[in-house]
Amino acid sequence: MDLSDLRIFSAVVREGGITRAAERLHRVQSNVTTRIRQLEDDLGVALFLREGRKLHISPAGRTLLDYADRLLALSDEAVAAVQNRQPGGVFRLGSMESTAAVRLPAPLTEFSERYPGVVLEMRTGNPGQLAAALSAGEIEGAFVAETVPLDGFDSIIAFREEPVIVTAANQPAVGNGGHVPDTILVFEQGCPHRKQLEAWYESRGEAPQRTLELGSYHAMMGCALAGMGAALLPRSVLATFPESRRLRVHELPKSNRTLRTMFIWPKGAGTPNVLALAEILERGGMHAGVAA
């Protein structure tokens, strides 16, 4: 089993079949088919379940795919480390949605202007998902809340955010007279702002009666505006919502008023792309967002 076999195997899985994998790899289909069968023979297992001309990855194939992704990513890092320390190629980044929408346009614009040959790609998710993608070699760097365990990663502080609770303007101030909204508007489990809002309820000995999971901060603010509940989000996100003036903003206790966003990458394995972006973040003073 060598890296070229793993690269062909990964391409077949990612492209969904032999034909598109062969096109991506600039190989003839028969060569790709032969290499896959040779890899299966070497390992003594079926990596795909065959249904006529269709291929479906087998349980053994899914296990191998995880190792293949990590080995290929490590190989690419090694080649980049010894051949070229200049940013280049495809730069795959991960970010929380609020950071991608509000904080990243400025530093990524500067990065693109300085390194026009780099192709930027972005995926969003919660911190746990992004850390897992980083460990699997699917992305080179990620912007995550400081709540994610940082073992195995190098990191810098990218931004400081002020989380606030928002409700409709006609709602009473939260916390006054024991008032807490019955419904919370949140992302799926794993979102740091959801965790902080749930912790706020718990600190008051309360629990929301209903939890509505939504797919974007704009959806949360729209539902809050309609009186459907309360959301917790970075204050910086409010500037992106046209009707923000019709929302009531409730500050958290001073001890909970700052949440840092970290830029992380595998420990000791920062690529030229990652290190160049880290330098822009640090040099450009992109830590702004909330007073200490």
C-alpha positions in Angstrom: 0.0 0.0 0.0 1.5 3.3 -1.1 0.3 6.9 -1.1 -0.6 6.9 -4.8 -3.0 3.9 -4.1 -4.5 5.9 -1.2 -4.9 9.0 -3.3 -6.7 7.0 -6.0 -8.9 5.3 -3.4 -9.8 8.7 -1.7 -10.6 10.2 -5.1 -13.0 7.4 -6.0 -14.8 7.9 -2.7 -14.9 11.7 -2.9 -15.9 11.8 -6.6 -18.5 9.1 -6.2 -17.2 6.6 -8.8 -14.4 5.5 -11.1 -15.3 7.7 -14.0 -15.1 11.1 -12.2 -12.1 10.0 -10.2 -10.2 9.1 -13.3 -11.1 12.5 -14.8 -9.9 14.3 -11.7 -6.7 12.3 -11.5 -6.1 12.5 -15.3 -5.9 8.7 -15.5 -7.7 6.2 -17.7 -10.6 4.4 -16.0 -9.1 1.0 -16.4 -6.0 2.1 -14.5 -8.1 3.4 -11.6 -10.1 0.2 -11.5 -6.9 -1.9 -11.6 -5.3 0.1 -8.8 -8.4 -0.2 -6.6 -8.6 -4.0 -7.1 -4.8 -4.3 -6.3 -5.3 -2.3 -3.1 -8.2 -4.6 -2.1 -6.0 -7.7 -2.9 -3.1 -6.3 -0.8 -5.4 -5.6 2.2 -7.5 -8.7 1.8 -10.8 -6.8 2.2 -13.4 -5.3 -0.1 -13.2 -1.5 0.0 -16.4 -1.1 -2.1 -19.7 -3.0 -2.4 -20.5 -3.4 -6.1 -24.0 -3.1 -7.5 -23.6 -3.6 -11.2 -21.5 -0.6 -12.3 -22.2 1.3 -9.0 -19.8 1.4 -6.1 -20.7 1.9 -2.5 -18.0 2.2 0.1 -17.8 -0.7 2.5 -17.3 -0.6 6.3 -13.7 -1.5 5.8 -13.4 1.3 3.2 -14.8 3.8 5.6 -12.2 2.8 8.2 -9.4 3.1 5.6 -10.7 6.5 4.3 -10.0 8.1 7.7 -6.4 6.9 7.8 -5.9 7.7 4.1 -7.0 11.3 4.6 -4.6 11.8 7.5 -1.7 10.1 5.7 -2.2 12.1 2.5 -2.6 15.4 4.5 0.6 14.6 6.4 2.4 13.8 3.1 1.3 17.1 1.6 2.5 18.9 4.7 5.8 17.2 4.5 6.3 18.1 0.8 5.3 21.7 1.5 7.6 21.9 4.4 10.7 20.8 2.5 10.0 22.3 -0.9 8.3 25.7 -0.4 7.6 27.9 2.5 5.6 30.4 0.5 1.8 30.4 0.6 0.2 28.7 -2.3 -2.3 26.1 -3.6 -5.7 25.6 -2.0 -6.1 27.0 1.5 -9.0 25.1 3.3 -10.3 26.9 6.3 -13.0 26.2 8.8 -14.9 28.8 10.9 -17.9 29.3 13.1 -20.7 31.0 11.1 -20.6 34.3 13.0 -16.9 34.6 12.6 -17.0 33.9 8.8 -19.8 36.4 8.3 -18.5 39.3 10.4 -14.8 39.0 11.3 -13.1 37.2 8.4 -13.9 39.4 5.3 -11.2 41.9 6.3 -8.2 39.6 7.1 -9.1 37.2 4.2 -9.3 40.1 1.8 -5.8 41.2 2.9 -4.6 37.7 2.6 -6.0 37.4 -1.0 -4.4 40.7 -2.0 -1.0 39.6 -0.7 -1.2 36.1 -2.0 -3.4 36.1 -5.2 -2.2 32.7 -6.2 -3.9 31.0 -3.2 -7.4 29.6 -3.6 -9.4 30.1 -0.5 -12.0 27.5 0.5 -14.3 27.8 3.6 -16.5 25.5 5.6 -18.6 26.4 8.6 -19.5 24.3 11.6 -19.4 24.3 15.4 -16.1 24.2 17.2 -16.2 20.4 17.8 -16.9 19.7 14.2 -14.1 22.0 13.1 -11.5 20.6 15.5 -12.4 17.1 14.2 -12.0 18.2 10.6 -8.7 19.8 11.4 -7.4 16.6 13.1 -8.6 14.6 10.1 -6.6 16.8 7.7 -9.7 18.0 5.9 -8.8 21.7 6.6 -5.5 23.5 7.5 -6.8 26.0 10.1 -10.0 26.8 11.9 -11.6 29.7 13.9 -13.2 28.2 17.0 -14.4 29.5 20.4 -12.0 29.1 23.2 -14.2 26.5 24.8 -12.9 23.8 22.4 -10.0 21.7 23.9 -6.8 23.0 22.4 -4.6 19.9 23.1 -2.8 19.0 19.9 -3.2 22.4 18.4 -1.2 25.6 18.1 -3.3 28.7 18.4 -3.5 32.5 18.6 -6.3 34.8 19.8 -8.0 36.0 16.6 -10.9 38.0 18.0 -12.6 38.9 21.2 -16.4 38.9 21.0 -19.1 40.3 23.4 -22.0 37.8 23.6 -25.4 39.4 24.2 -28.9 38.1 24.6 -31.4 39.6 22.2 -35.2 39.6 22.3 -38.0 41.6 20.8 -37.9 45.3 21.8 -41.2 45.0 23.7 -39.9 42.3 25.9 -38.9 43.1 29.5 -35.2 43.1 30.4 -34.0 39.6 31.1 -33.1 39.0 34.7 -35.2 41.8 36.1 -37.9 40.6 38.5 -37.0 37.0 37.8 -38.0 37.2 34.1 -36.5 34.7 31.7 -37.8 34.0 28.2 -39.6 30.7 27.9 -38.0 29.8 24.5 -34.4 29.9 23.3 -33.4 30.3 19.7 -30.1 28.4 19.1 -27.9 26.4 16.7 -27.5 22.6 17.0 -25.7 21.0 20.0 -22.0 22.0 20.0 -22.5 25.7 19.4 -20.6 27.7 22.1 -23.2 30.4 22.2 -25.9 27.8 22.8 -23.8 26.4 25.7 -23.4 29.9 27.2 -27.1 30.6 27.0 -28.0 27.3 28.6 -25.4 28.0 31.3 -27.0 31.4 31.9 -30.4 29.7 32.5 -28.8 27.1 34.7 -27.0 29.8 36.8 -30.4 31.3 37.6 -31.9 27.9 38.5 -34.1 28.0 35.4 -34.5 26.0 32.2 -36.1 27.1 28.9 -39.5 25.5 28.3 -38.8 25.2 24.5 -35.7 25.1 22.3 -35.9 26.0 18.7 -32.9 25.0 16.6 -32.2 27.3 13.6 -29.7 27.4 10.8 -28.4 31.0 10.9 -28.0 34.0 13.2 -30.3 36.1 10.9 -33.0 33.5 11.4 -32.5 33.7 15.2 -32.7 37.5 15.1 -35.8 37.4 12.9 -37.5 35.0 15.3 -36.5 37.0 18.3 -37.9 40.1 16.6 -41.2 38.3 16.1 -41.3 37.6 19.9 -40.7 33.9 19.6 -37.9 33.8 22.1 -34.3 34.8 23.1 -31.0 34.2 21.3 -27.4 34.7 22.4 -25.0 35.8 19.8 -21.9 38.1 19.3 -22.8 41.8 19.5 -20.9 42.2 16.2 -23.5 40.2 14.3 -26.2 42.7 15.1 -24.7 45.2 12.6 -25.5 42.7 9.8 -29.2 42.6 10.6 -31.3 45.4 9.0 -33.9 45.4 11.7 -31.4 45.2 14.6 -32.8 48.6 16.0 -36.1 46.8 16.7 -34.3 44.2 18.9 -33.7 44.6 22.7 -30.1 43.8 23.6 -29.4 42.5 27.1 -25.9 42.4 28.4 -24.5 39.4 30.3 -22.8 39.8 33.7 -19.4 41.3 33.4 -17.6 38.0 34.2 -19.3 36.4 31.1 -19.0 39.4 28.7 -16.0 38.2 26.7 -15.6 35.1 24.5 -12.4 34.7 22.6 -12.2 33.2 19.1 -9.0 31.3 18.5 -7.3 30.5 15.2 -6.0 27.0 15.5 -3.9 24.5 13.5 -2.2 21.1 14.2 0.6 21.5 16.7 4.0 22.0 15.0 2.5 21.6 11.6 1.5 25.1 10.5 1.5 25.3 6.7 2.8 28.5 4.9 -0.8 29.4 4.3 -1.7 29.1 8.0 1.4 31.0 9.2 0.8 33.8 6.7 -2.8 34.3 7.9 -1.7 34.1 11.5 0.8 36.9 10.8 -1.9 39.0 9.3 -4.2 38.5 12.2 -1.5 39.4 14.7 0.0 42.3 12.8 -3.3 43.8 11.8 -4.6 44.0 15.4 -7.6 41.9 14.5 -8.2 41.1 18.2 -10.7 44.0 18.4 -14.4 43.4 19.2 -15.0 44.1 22.9 -13.2 46.0 25.6 -11.2 43.9 28.0 
